[in-house]
Amino acid sequence: MTRAGLASIAVTALVLAGASSPVWAATPAMTLSSVTGPSGGGTIITGTVASPFVVFPAGTTPAVQFQYVGTGSTTCSATAGAVAQIAVTGTTGTDGVQTVDPDQVRRVSATKVLFTVPSQAYPVIGEDGYPSTINPTGVVLAGAQTWAKWNVCVYDTDSTVSSTLLATASYTVTARPTITSIIPASSPAGGGQSITVNGTGFSAVTTATTGAIGDVPLVDIKVAPNGNSLTATTGPRASGTGLALTLTTPGGTVSSLDPDNNDQPEDADPDTDDAPIGFLYSNGITIAPRTAPAGTTVVVDVNGAGFSGLSFSAAGDPQSTQAHVFLVRDAYVLDSNRGVAECVVQAVIGDTELICTLDLSADQLSLTDSSTLPSTPITDGAYFLTVVADGSTTALNPNSSIVSSGAAFIVAPY
């Protein structure tokens, strides 16, 4: 192809006759599959150059370097740099070079290369402006990591004298997030609870912070400008204790069961920084209406969580092994306080809502076996609606059978 032809399509590369590598008038930019990742490395990335020419020749393995962007050059060096930990002059990090292990570099095509972010102890700038591994007096600054920006530089070889720069990109290393507290560390089963999570490393560089409790996503997440706290709202979930709240940030994922994010055994002492923080979903429900006169029949709208996986009993079978909604005075007990009436489920609207009919004109049920007690009307008083997964008198796990409880219902002539 002639030089006129090259100019006509506005390309920036020219392959010289006899040369094994291209010589660039302007080194092409490379698009990374991920432009940020956690400190400690290990992320696998592809780099793609939008070019009609052979950038990475067949039969070769490019050399990939991470060159720290400090107060020194903000671009890749013309030839590969010598491997070096970050250097500090005065109070500021200046330069440093890490080379990707050649065994972790693969040529994918003429314009694409795959590599792994190096896992050496490359530094990350701390809150005091120094690299987190050292300061001018040589003191280690543990736990002060925030972020650091690196040039990703791809060369034809790792020679510091004769290598040629083939492509460049930018990559930001971010600190692994931690969790120090969750306030409150609980939510009703129906969700909607506003919580505050305190810790470090929440601020996003290029992507938003996301979170979940179990498999239920947190919604309306708002991260503080300093990245040390966020607020969120819980979604609906069946009750449970000791649940893990997880946050995923550009610096990786942290679980409240490993709040200091060090993959080490946690301290059982709740006063220590690495004590697990379990989240509680209470088994409370909300109902409407919450009162009705004795001798009447009322349709009740029940909101909670965990309903869609249950098979509810039909009317007249309060002892079945199916799920039930009972009207109970005080707490439900399998063999001694089963409730005075059943709210027969008419429809399960979804996992978080069901509709049931409560007949307060019928005779009471026996508290021990749920048989009918003739001529024993349901009396005025305070009760609780309770959802149980197994209404039989021989349920194997009577405590875990309770799906939702705690919604007060008043029988009174209001």
N, C-alpha and C positions, 0 to 999 in steps of 0.2 A: 504494500500500500504506500502511496506517495505521501510526502509531507502535506501537500495540498489536500489530499483526501483526509488526512488526520485532522487538519484544521477545519475542514468542512463539517465534521461531526463533533467538533469541539471537545476532543478528548484531551487528557492531560498526561498520557503515558506514551513512551516510545521504547520499543525493544531494540537495543543496538545489536547489530550483526555480530554473532560470535559470543554475545554475552549470555550467561546462564540465568541472570535475574533482570527484571525490568528496572530501568532508571526513570524515576518520576520527575516531571517538571513540578508537580505538586502532589505530595503523597495523599492517596485517596483515604477518605474517612471510612471506617468500618462500623457497621451496625451490630451491636451486641444483642443477644437474646435476653440478657438481663444486664441492666446498667448499674445495679446495686446489689449488695449481699452482705452477709454477716462477717464480723471480724473472726479470724481463725481460718478463713478460706474454705476450700472444699467444694465450692459451687462449680458445676459444669456449665460451660458457656459456649455458644457458637458465635463466631464473628463472620459477617458477610459483607463483601465489598460489591457495590453496584458498579460493575465495570464490564465492558465487552471484551476485555483482554485477560490473558492468563496472569493472575496475580500470584497464585501459589502453584508453581509448576509441578506436573506429575513426577512422582519418584523422589520428591523432596519433603522434608519435614521442617516447616517454619520454626523459628525460635521466637517465643512469646515472652515479653518482659513486662513487669509492672514497675513503672518509674514514678516515684512519689512526687506529687505536686505540692511543693512548699513555697518558699520565697525564691527558689531557684527557677529554672526553666519550667514553663507551663506546657511545653511541647516535648515530643519524643526527641531523643538525641539522634543525630544522623546515623550513627553506628551503635551497635548494642553496647550498653553500659556495663561496667564491672559490678558484680553482685556486691551489695553493701547494705548494712542496716542503716536506718535513718541517721542523718547527721544533724547535730544541733549547734547553731551558732548564736551565742547570747541567749535569747529567750525563745527562739523560733526554730522549728524544724526546717531544714533546707532541702535535703535530697536523700535518696535511698533507692535501691534497685533490687527487685526480686525476679528471678527467672523461673518460669514454669518448667517443671520436670519434663524433659523431652519425651518420656514415656507417657505423659499425660497430654500430649499434643498430637492431633491427628489432622492431616489434610483431608478434607471432605470432597472438595471439588476445586476447580480453577479459581473460584472466588469465595470459597468458604473454608474456615478452619475451626476445629473444635479443641478446647483446652479446659483445664481445671485451674481455678484461682489458687495460687500458691498458699500453702498452710503454714509457712514459716512465721515466726513471731514478728511479723511486720507491725509497725506501730500505728496507733490511732490517736489523733489529737485529743487531748483531755480538756476538761472545762476550764483549766487554768491557762490554756494556750500552748502547753507543752505536749510533746508526744507522751502517751500514757505510760510508756515503759521507762522513760528516764526524764530527768530535768538537768539543768546545767551543773548541779552539784552531784549528779549521779544517783539521786534518790529515786527509787521505783515508785511510780504513781499508780497504784493498783486501783481498779474500779472507777477511773475517771474517763473512760472511753466515751467518745461521741461519734465522730466520723472522720474520714480522711479520703481525699480524692487522689486517684492515681491515673496516669496515662497508661493505656494498654498499647504496647508497641510491638509490632510483628516484623521480624527481620528474616532475611534468607538464611543467615547463620548466626551463631552467637559470638562471632568474632568481634572484639572491641576495636579492631583496626580496619577490617575490610568488609564488614557486613553492610547490607543495603536495607534501608527502611522500606517495607512494603505496604503497611497500612497502620492506621492509628485509631484509637477510640478512647473514651473516658469511662472510668469505673469508680464508684464510690463505695468504700467500706464503711459499714455502720456497726455500732455496738450491739451486742446481744442484749435483748430487753430483759428486765427483771421486774418482779412484782414485790412490793413491800407490804401492801395492805389492800383490802377490798372493803368498802364501806357503803351499805351494809353487805355482809357476805351471805345474804339470803334473799329469797324472792318467793312470793306466793306461786302456787302451781299455774295460775292463769297468766303469769308474767306481768309486764308493765311496770316493774320496779326499777326506779332510777338508782344506779350505783356509781360509785367513784372508785377507780383503780389507781393506786399510787405506785410508782416505781421509777424505772429509768428506761431510756431508749425507745419511747413510744413514737417520737416524731418521725413522720414519713419523709423520705428524700424524694422518691418519685412515685410511690404507691401509697395507698391509704392503709392505716392500721385496721385490721379486722379482728374479731373476737367471737368466742362461742363458749357456752357452758354445755359440756357433752357435745351433742350434735345439734344444739339449738343456737343459732347465731344471735349475737348481741346486735341491737339496732341503734341507730341514731348516735353513733360513736363520735365524740368530739375530743380531740387531743389538745392539751394545753400547749402554748407556744414553746415552752422549754422542754417538752417531751417527757415530763416527769409525772404526769397524771392524765387521766381521761375520764369522761363520763359516758355512760351508755345505758340502754334500757334492755331489760331481760325479756325474752320471749316465753311463751307458754311451754311447760314441760311437766311430765309426771313427777311426783315427789321423789326426793332422794337426798342423801347426805354424803359429805365427803367428795363432792363432785369437783372436777377440775375445770377452772376457768382458764382458757388459753387465749393468748394474743399473738397474732402474726404480724410482724413488722418487717421493714427492709432488712433489719438485723437478725431476722430469724423468728422462731416461735418460742414462747415461754409458757409454762404451765404453772398454775398456782400451787400445784403439788411439788414443784421443783422451783420455788420462787426466785432463788439466786441463779438459776439457769447454769449450773455447773455439772449436771449429770452425775452428781455424787449423792450418796445416802443423806437423807435429810435429818435434821435434829428434831426430836420429838418435843423439845422444850418450846412452847409457843412464844416465849420471849426472845428467841434467837432469830436472826435474819433469814436463816434457811429453813425455818419450820414450815411444813406444808400448810397451805391455807385452803381448807375444804369449803366448797360452796353448798349451801342448803336450799333446796326447793321444798317449802312446806306444803303439806297436803290440804291446804285450805281451799275452799270454794266460795263463790259468791252466788246468791240466789235472789230471785224476785218472783213473787212477793216474799216477804219475810214474816208474814203473820196472816192468820185467818181464824175465824170463829170456829169453835167446836161444832160438830154436826154438819159441816159444809164440805164441799169438794173444791179443790183449788188446783189450777195448773201452774207448775213451778218451772221457771227457766233457770237452769243450773249452768254456771260457767266455771271451768277449772282446766284440767289437762289430763290426758291419758284415757279418754273415753272411747276413741275410735277402735282400739284394740280389744274392747270388751264385748261380750255377748250377754245382753241383759235378759233377765227372766220375764216371762209373760205373767199376767195377773194371776193370783191365786196359788203361786208356787214359791213362797218366801224361803223355803228350805233347800232350793236347788243349788247345784254347784255353779250356776251362772252368776253373773254380776247383779247387784241390787242397789237400790237407793232406799235406805231405812231412815225413819224418824226415830231418833234415839234420845232418851233423857240421860244427859251426861255422856260419858265416853262409851263407844261400842266395845263390848266384850263378847267373844264368840259364844260362850256357854252360859252366860249369866245376865247379859244386858244387850239383847239383840235388837231392841227397838219395839215401839208400840204399833207402828204402822209401816207399810211399804209405799213409797212413791213410785208407781208403776211407770216405767219409761215408755213414752210414746214414740220418740224419735231421737236418734243421735245425730245432731246437726254436723258435727265434726269432732275433731280430737278435743276441742275446748268447750263444747256446748252440748247439752242434752235437754230435752223437755220431758217432764214426768207429771203424772196426775196423782195428787195426794187426797185420799178419801178420809176425812176426819169424822164421817158419820158412821163408819163401820166399827165393829168391835175391835178391841185391842188384840195384839198378838202376844203370845207368851214370851217372856223375856229369856226363857231358857231354850225353847225349841221352835219358836215362831208359829206354833199352832194357834188357832183362833180361840179367844176366851169369850164365850157367849155372854151377852148381857153385861159387858164391861166396856163402856164407852171411853173414848179418848177424852181426857180432861184438860182443862186449861193449864197452861204452864209453859216453861221454857224448855225447848228441845234443840237437838242438832240434827241436820240432814247429813248423812254419812254414806259415801259410796264405797261398796266393798266388791272385790273381784270374785269372791266365792262366798255364797250365802249359806252353804251347808253347815250343819252343826259339827262336822268333823273336818273342817278345812285344815289342811296340813300346816299351813303357815298363816295362822289367824292374824298376826300383827301386820305382816306384809300384804295381807289381803285387803287392808284398808287403803283404798285409792285416794279418797278425798274426804276430809271431815272439817268441822270447825265452823260451819255456817249455821248461825243461830236462827231458829224458827220459833215464833211465839204463837201458841194457840190461846186466843183470847178474843172477847167480843169487842174489838176495836171498830 
